Amino acid sequence: MQQFKNYTGSVYGGLGHLLYAYSQAKGLAISEKLEQVQNLERFDFCLWRDLLTDIEQQIQIAALGLDIAEYVQPKHLGIIAYIALSCNTLGEALYRYHDFHRLVYDGSSLQVNIQDNYLAIGWGDIPLHLTTQLTHETAIALMVQFLKHFMEFDDIHVYEVHFVHPAPKNITLYEQYFRCKVRFSQPVSQIIVPLQELAKPFHQGDQTLQHLLLQQAHALLDKLPNSTQLDHRLQQAILTGLQKNLYQIESIAKQLNMSVRQLQRHLQQQGTTYQQRMQEVRHLLAEQYLKNQHLSLQEIALLLSYSEQSAFQRAFKKWTGMTPQQWRQQQYA
């Protein structure tokens, strides 16, 4: 544990907006520290912990993290929320959450284990003195609340929830919220879900991502005046595929009910290739995303299915002759 002695993780700036919205709703005083993080893309995990503690001292209610989670919106979680909204099952959403959770909550590493018929998702590694019950319960409650309210997954069945900190006076509040057994003073803070839950489909009650993709698809089609209905469907398939990291030609052809050879032949007749078309989509999307100053370059790279931010930066410079930072600065000069 020695390597974590001077640990300085970070959280997504949208969590600061969540605390601001919560404080306003509850009529709490907005501290100078909370004001200062409103324009930050990310801020220090220890500051996040201190902001939570400041609110706790003002409002003094039990299970505060569960109450704060009630106010979460997709914008507070950033790009990971919109990626989750494109998923078809709980298992796929949790897989994406595992991949990208540090974009939202870098306060502790995420550990995923399968034991018997259960999947355990745990937050660990950080020394106990750098965390509080409030930081841990907020992290778990935000994930559960998002699944319930934006994925229309109200019937989610959690087996148990564990916390490393000692039990508070009213454990019942936690068991009513998570609808399962909640244990305290455990080795790791974690949520345990039966494996069969992972196959449950989402009803997609919140269509934010689909609306965004359709808008982008239409904007892209406007730039292709000679497009056909198949081109329209191809654009949408690539857009959706990039969100899910399933954008290879085999996956796209399957979505279009075509063979890879049929799709390649269609593109060849238009004097292009799948790789060229996919890069065109990436280029146009990149410019749209860069116009949104709330999206970091790392988040844009993930949205475009680049494994590394540096790969996105190289591709963008090839497209435009400028780095993404230079292009963004030029837009707001």
LODRENLUM-845985 format. One record per residue (C-alpha): x, y, z; residue in three letters. Coordinates in steps of 0.5 Angstrom, whole numbers, padded with zeros to 4 digits, always signed. Layout:
BEGIN
XYZALA ...
***
This chain:
BEGIN
+0000+0000+0000MET +0006+0005+0001GLN +0006+0007-0007GLN -0001+0010-0005PHE +0001+0014+0001LYS +0001+0021-0004ASN -0004+0019-0008TYR -0008+0024-0012THR -0013+0022-0016GLY -0018+0026-0020SER -0026+0026-0021VAL -0030+0029-0027TYR -0032+0036-0027GLY -0039+0034-0028GLY -0039+0031-0021LEU -0038+0039-0018GLY -0044+0041-0022HIS -0048+0035-0019LEU -0046+0038-0012LEU -0048+0045-0014TYR -0054+0043-0017ALA -0056+0039-0010TYR -0054+0045-0006SER -0058+0049-0010GLN -0064+0045-0009ALA -0063+0044-0002LYS -0062+0051-0001GLY -0055+0050+0002LEU -0049+0056+0002ALA -0045+0055-0004ILE -0038+0055-0002SER -0032+0058-0005GLU -0029+0051-0007LYS -0035+0049-0010LEU -0035+0055-0014GLU -0028+0054-0016GLN -0029+0047-0019VAL -0035+0049-0024GLN -0030+0051-0030ASN -0026+0045-0029LEU -0025+0039-0033GLU -0023+0035-0027ARG -0021+0036-0020PHE -0017+0033-0015ASP -0020+0027-0011PHE -0019+0030-0004CYS -0022+0036-0006LEU -0028+0032-0008TRP -0028+0029-0001ARG -0027+0035+0002ASP -0033+0038-0002LEU -0038+0032+0000LEU -0035+0033+0007THR -0037+0041+0007ASP -0044+0039+0005ILE -0045+0034+0010GLU -0043+0039+0015GLN -0049+0043+0013GLN -0054+0039+0012ILE -0053+0033+0017GLN -0057+0028+0014ILE -0056+0020+0014ALA -0054+0017+0008ALA -0052+0023+0005LEU -0049+0020-0001GLY -0056+0016-0003LEU -0059+0023-0003ASP -0054+0026-0007ILE -0055+0021-0012ALA -0062+0022-0013GLU -0060+0029-0017TYR -0055+0025-0022VAL -0056+0027-0030GLN -0052+0024-0035PRO -0049+0031-0036LYS -0046+0030-0029HIS -0042+0023-0031LEU -0040+0026-0038GLY -0038+0021-0044ILE -0039+0015-0040ILE -0046+0016-0039ALA -0048+0017-0046TYR -0044+0010-0048ILE -0048+0007-0043ALA -0054+0009-0046LEU -0052+0006-0053SER -0051-0001-0049CYS -0057-0007-0050ASN -0056-0010-0044THR -0053-0009-0036LEU -0047-0014-0038GLY -0045-0009-0044GLU -0046-0003-0039ALA -0042-0006-0034LEU -0036-0008-0039TYR -0036-0001-0041ARG -0036+0002-0034TYR -0030-0002-0032HIS -0027+0000-0039ASP -0028+0008-0038PHE -0030+0009-0030HIS -0023+0013-0029ARG -0026+0018-0033LEU -0031+0019-0028VAL -0029+0017-0022TYR -0021+0016-0021ASP -0022+0016-0013GLY -0020+0009-0013SER -0019+0003-0018SER -0024-0002-0020LEU -0024-0009-0019GLN -0028-0014-0022VAL -0029-0021-0020ASN -0033-0027-0021ILE -0035-0032-0015GLN -0039-0037-0016ASP -0046-0034-0019ASN -0044-0027-0017TYR -0040-0021-0020LEU -0037-0017-0015ALA -0035-0010-0017ILE -0031-0007-0012GLY -0027+0000-0011TRP -0020-0001-0007GLY -0013+0000-0006ASP -0014+0007-0003ILE -0012+0008+0004PRO -0018+0008+0009LEU -0016+0015+0011HIS -0016+0018+0004LEU -0023+0016+0004THR -0030+0017+0008THR -0036+0013+0008GLN -0039+0019+0004LEU -0034+0018-0002THR -0036+0011-0003HIS -0043+0011-0002GLU -0044+0016-0007THR -0039+0012-0012ALA -0044+0006-0011ILE -0050+0010-0011ALA -0049+0014-0017LEU -0048+0008-0021MET -0054+0005-0019VAL -0058+0011-0019GLN -0056+0012-0027PHE -0058+0005-0028LEU -0065+0006-0025LYS -0067+0012-0028HIS -0064+0013-0035PHE -0063+0006-0037MET -0070+0004-0034GLU -0068-0002-0030PHE -0072-0001-0024ASP -0072-0008-0023ASP -0064-0009-0022ILE -0063-0014-0017HIS -0057-0013-0013VAL -0055-0019-0008TYR -0051-0015-0003GLU -0047-0008-0002VAL -0041-0008+0002HIS -0037-0002+0005PHE -0030-0001+0008VAL -0032+0004+0014HIS -0036+0002+0020PRO -0044+0002+0020ALA -0048+0008+0021PRO -0053+0009+0026LYS -0059+0007+0021ASN -0057+0001+0016ILE -0064+0001+0014THR -0064+0007+0010LEU -0058+0003+0006TYR -0062-0003+0005GLU -0068+0000+0003GLN -0064+0004-0002TYR -0060-0002-0005PHE -0066-0007-0004ARG -0061-0012-0001CYS -0057-0014+0005LYS -0052-0008+0006VAL -0045-0010+0010ARG -0040-0005+0013PHE -0033-0006+0016SER -0032-0010+0010GLN -0025-0011+0007PRO -0027-0008+0000VAL -0033-0003-0002SER -0037-0007-0007GLN -0043-0008-0010ILE -0045-0016-0012ILE -0050-0018-0017VAL -0052-0024-0020PRO -0049-0026-0026LEU -0056-0028-0029GLN -0058-0020-0029GLU -0052-0019-0034LEU -0056-0021-0039ALA -0062-0017-0038LYS -0064-0012-0044PRO -0065-0005-0043PHE -0071-0001-0045HIS -0067+0005-0047GLN -0072+0010-0044GLY -0067+0016-0045ASP -0066+0017-0052GLN -0061+0022-0051THR -0055+0018-0055LEU -0060+0016-0060GLN -0062+0023-0061HIS -0055+0026-0061LEU -0053+0020-0066LEU -0059+0022-0071LEU -0057+0029-0071GLN -0050+0027-0073GLN -0052+0022-0078ALA -0057+0028-0082HIS -0051+0033-0081ALA -0047+0028-0084LEU -0052+0026-0090LEU -0052+0034-0092ASP -0045+0033-0094LYS -0046+0028-0098LEU -0051+0030-0103PRO -0051+0024-0107ASN -0052+0019-0102SER -0057+0013-0102THR -0062+0010-0097GLN -0056+0005-0096LEU -0051+0011-0095ASP -0056+0013-0089HIS -0056+0007-0086ARG -0049+0006-0087LEU -0047+0013-0083GLN -0052+0011-0077GLN -0049+0004-0077ALA -0042+0007-0076ILE -0044+0012-0071LEU -0047+0007-0067THR -0041+0002-0068GLY -0036+0008-0066LEU -0040+0009-0059GLN -0040+0001-0058LYS -0033+0000-0060ASN -0036-0005-0065LEU -0034-0001-0072TYR -0030-0006-0076GLN -0033-0008-0083ILE -0036-0015-0081GLU -0040-0012-0075SER -0043-0006-0079ILE -0044-0011-0085ALA -0048-0015-0080LYS -0052-0009-0078GLN -0054-0008-0085LEU -0056-0015-0087ASN -0051-0015-0092MET -0044-0019-0093SER -0038-0016-0092VAL -0037-0017-0100ARG -0043-0014-0102GLN -0042-0008-0097LEU -0035-0007-0100GLN -0038-0008-0107ARG -0043-0002-0106HIS -0037+0003-0103LEU -0033+0001-0109GLN -0038+0003-0114GLN -0038+0010-0111GLN -0030+0010-0111GLY -0029+0009-0104THR -0027+0004-0099THR -0030+0003-0092TYR -0024+0005-0088GLN -0024+0012-0092GLN -0032+0012-0090ARG -0031+0011-0083MET -0025+0016-0083GLN -0030+0021-0086GLU -0035+0020-0080VAL -0029+0020-0075ARG -0027+0027-0078HIS -0034+0030-0078LEU -0035+0028-0071LEU -0029+0030-0068ALA -0030+0037-0071GLU -0037+0037-0068GLN -0035+0034-0061TYR -0029+0039-0061LEU -0034+0045-0061LYS -0037+0042-0054ASN -0032+0045-0050GLN -0034+0041-0044HIS -0031+0034-0048LEU -0024+0033-0046SER -0019+0030-0052LEU -0019+0024-0048GLN -0027+0023-0048GLU -0027+0025-0055ILE -0022+0020-0057ALA -0026+0015-0053LEU -0032+0017-0057LEU -0029+0016-0064LEU -0026+0009-0061SER -0019+0011-0061TYR -0015+0007-0056SER -0010+0012-0055GLU -0011+0020-0055GLN -0005+0020-0059SER -0008+0016-0064ALA -0013+0021-0065PHE -0009+0027-0065GLN -0005+0024-0070ARG -0011+0022-0075ALA -0014+0029-0074PHE -0007+0033-0076LYS -0007+0029-0082LYS -0014+0031-0083TRP -0014+0038-0082THR -0006+0040-0082GLY -0008+0042-0074MET -0008+0039-0068THR -0015+0038-0064PRO -0012+0043-0059GLN -0010+0048-0065GLN -0017+0047-0068TRP -0021+0048-0062ARG -0017+0055-0060GLN -0018+0057-0067GLN -0026+0056-0067GLN -0026+0061-0061TYR -0021+0066-0063ALA 
***
